[in-house]
Structures are given as structure tokens and as C-alpha cells.
Amino acid sequence: MKIRINILGSMRLQVMVLAGMLCLASCKKDDYRTDGGLAQTNTSLSTYDYLAANSLHYFDTLLLVVDHLGLKDSVNKAGTFFAPTDYAIRRLMNVNNIATLDDLYTKINSKFITQYLFAQASLTLDNAATSVKTYDSWAGTTAGISKIALSYPVASTTLTYYVLQYVKINGVLDGSTGAPANDETDAILRCQTTGIKTASGTNLNVLANNAPLNLIGNVVPTELELSYDVNVPQSNTDYTSAPVQVESAKVAGFLGVDAATISDMIASGNAAWKYYAVEPDGSLNSGYTANAPGFWFDATGKVTGWGDNAYLFAEYVPATYVLNVGQYPGHAKVGDKYVLKQAIAYSKPDGKVLTVIITIHVTMV
């Protein structure tokens, strides 16, 4: 297994330097020639620790940003991470007249990093096509992945090699049918190294030093609202129910934490994560009255206990992001409509609280 090191433009003269700088350890089956040469690619370190161990400190600033945003676990659990170098971050700061990291922190949120995190571990140079294929990032954005053929003369011949590209889609993908005439051109971020396989299971691709990063997250929302409709069978004798599939990708993208970690944190009762019922007056109620995490509700959508006042229950399954919504036998009638609200709240390390509000519109059938 070998890793692919692709050095672009003026960097071609620095092949041996970069090969040593990146201390690479993981990747391809085929022997090939690029101006970066061959390197072993499996590492016994987690993604975070591998970046931290870089002998030339290529990623120190990146990890400061990751720590500030509370994304260490996400970086380690991602299937693929397109990692910006400190040079790319400094370039972004220079372009935007940002002098310090504290200034940068006021202009970004978790999506600054999670736009480069993907669930798929297959986003490698070997698997990429020359045509762009789109994937959903953990930021809830859609990015394109492709490879491009480049060449340069070597003696009396020409060497052709491929470079992996991350395509930041601005509006619609360039070249799409029906794209508006004023659609902003997509940004192309090429990789200088691809295919590092870390011990935490991540496929690590390193973006070029001149990659045009963006200040995603200038406006930082603190709430995400999701709304669903569900039909619950009415019965006078049975506790009937129907499932509601909550969109885990949207939840993870907004909170900046991978979906599996969110499930684990809620299920384990981690103090930073809370599952609430939202009362009709907007207050949050964490006192479960049904199978945890879950609640019984009266006809007005207010939390109640099982019994004469109970009309509906909503019980959340963290592992699958399914809300099971059901009825108390004989209390509701066919055609009745109800509104239930629940919420996932995450208290971030910086003190901010992000909340996903889930509204369920129930119709008895």
C-alpha cells in the first residue's frame, strides 16, 4: 500500500521536502509514479493524533480550530476528512483581513470544519472519477468529488498523473442543466496528499496549501426547526403507533457532531446533551413520562403522565433517529389533529447551546 503525493505548480521542486514533511503512512495497491514518490500509508494513530504528530507542525492551527469548535471526536469518527493545512487557513485569514484566531472564531461555526467531513471512507483518488460526483458533508452541505488529469514534461516524454479534488458547490454544480446565468463559479480545492488511513478509520486527504477555504458560518443560528406529519391509527382497545424518521444528516450537520456520537451521547445521558419536550408555552421539560427518552402528552400538547389525561406519546430511539408516536386507547377520535414538540439540545464547550426543535403534526386515522 502506498500513499499518493501530488505536488502542484511551483511545488514540484519541493518533492523530497514535502514527502518528508507529511510523514505519510498509508495507501494504494498499484505502484505508480508521481513527483511525490511512494510512501507507506497506514498509521497507528487516530486522525487527530496523526495531525498533531506532524513533525513540521503543518496542522497546529487547524487543531486549535478543531478544539475550539469541540470537533475532536468528529474528526476521529469521520469516514473521510479533507484536512486544510495551516498555510491554507493563514491564506484565508490574510484574504479576509483577519489578524488573530480570536477574530477568526467570531466569523465561523462548526461548519468551517464539518464541510470537509464525510461519512463515506471511500472518497479516495482510486475511487474518484473525472466527472464530479456529489456527497453530503457533515455540515449539511453538498460537495463534489472528482479527479483531474495533470501532466508535465520529463526528459523526452510527458508524465500524466491524477489529483483528487474537493469541489465547493456555490449555488448549483457548474455545468448543470438549467443552471442560472448568474450562478457563482464553484471553488476547486485540490489535494496534495491522499489516502492516509488512520487508526480511527478515517481516510485522510490533505488539501493543497493554496486551497481557497471559505468563511462558512458568518451567521451562527442557534436553532434548527424540523417538521413532520404522521398518521396514527385510532383504536379504542390498542396502543397503536406510527414511526417518524428524523433526518439525522440535518441534525448532525447543524450540531457539528456526527450522527452516531449524538445517538451515543443522548442514550448515555451525557450532561452536555438533553432531550426535551417543548411545552405549549415554549418551555423545555426534561422529565420523561413515557419510555425514555419519551413523553405522554395531553390533548393540548402539554406533557402529562399516563392516565386519564394522556392522549398521545412520543418515544425517541436515539440509535435510529426514529420517533414512535402513538395513542392512548379510546381517548382520541378519527380526524383529530394534534401538535407535539420535542427538542435535542447540545451545550457546546464554548458555552453556546444549539437546539434542534422537532415538531410533529399528528392526524388520527
Number of C-alpha atoms within 10 A of each C-alpha: 16 22 25 34 25 26 22 20 7 7 15 15 13 13 18 12 11 20 20 14 14 19 16 26 19 21 22 20 9 9 12 12 14 17 20 24 17 20 21 16 20 19 16 12 16 18 28 20 16 19 21 18 16 16 12 13 15 20 22 16 18 22 20 12 23 20 13 18 20 17 21 17 16 24 27 20 23 25 20 27 29 25 21 25 23 17 17 20 23 20 18 19 19 11 10 12 11 16 11 10 16 11 12 19 16 12 16 19 23 24 24 21 24 28 22 23 28 27 19 16 17 15 24 23 22 17 11 19 14 14 11 18 13 15 16 19 25 29 26 20 17 17 21 19 24 23 22 16 10 12 10 13 9 9 7 6 8 10 14 13 16 18 22 29 26 23 21 23 18 14 13 17 21 16 8 8 8 7 13 10 6 7 12 14 14 16 17 17 21 26 27 23 26 28 29 30 26 22 16 19 17 25 26 27 27 20 24 22 21 19 21 18 19 14 14 16 14 13 10 15 11 14 16 16 11 16 11 12 12 17 18 20 18 24 18 13 9 13 15 17 20 16 16 18 13 17 13 18 19 20 25 21 22 25 30 26 26 26 23 16 15 23 17 14 16 21 18 11 12 12 10 13 22 20 25 21 28 21 17 14 7 9 9 17 17 16 15 18 18 17 13 14 22 24 28 28 28 21 18 12 20 19 27 21 16 17 10 10 15 22 23 29 27 29 21 24 18 20 14 14 18 18 23 19 24 24 25 25 17 13 16 22 15 12 12 12 14 18 17 26 23 24 22 20 21 24 15 15 13 9 8 10 15 20 22 21 20 20 17 20 15 21 19 18 15
